[in-house]
Amino acid sequence: MHARLQLLQAQVEPHFLFNSLAAVEHLIETAPVRAAQMQRHLLSYALA
């Protein structure tokens, strides 16, 4: 069970990273203040 969870997590994390970076890129172009906020939230998440 633990191995399966690790496998699923390994598959989800790259998608999460890609989607997060794409969202930040879009916000940089359309709403720079919101992009900065999202970046701070992502950094907080990564350091937690």
N, C-alpha and C positions, 0 to 999 in steps of 0.2 A: 504493500500500500504506500509506504513512504517513497519507494523508488518511482512509483507511478506519479505521485504528487510532484516529485522533483522534475520528472520528465515534462509534465504539463507546465510547471513553472518556467522551465527553460524555453518552452515554446511561446509562452505568453509574454515574457519579459522583452524579447526583441520587438514584438508588435507594440507593446506599451511604449517603448523607447521611440520607435519610428513614428507612431501616432502623436506622441507628445511633442517631438521635434517638428513635425509637420504643422501642428497647431501653433506652436510658438512662431514658426516662420510666417504663417498666415497672419498672426496677430501683429508681428513686427510691421507688416505692410499696411494693416488696416487699423490697428489700435495699439500703438507702441506702449502706452501706459499699462494696458492689460497684459501685453507681452512680458513686460518687466515683472508684473505681479505673478504671472504664471511661472516665470522662471524662478522666482523666489520660492514659490510653493513647491516646485519640483525639486529644488535644492534641499528644502526642508524635508521632503519625503525621502530623498536619497540618503540624507544624513541620519534619519530616524532609525 
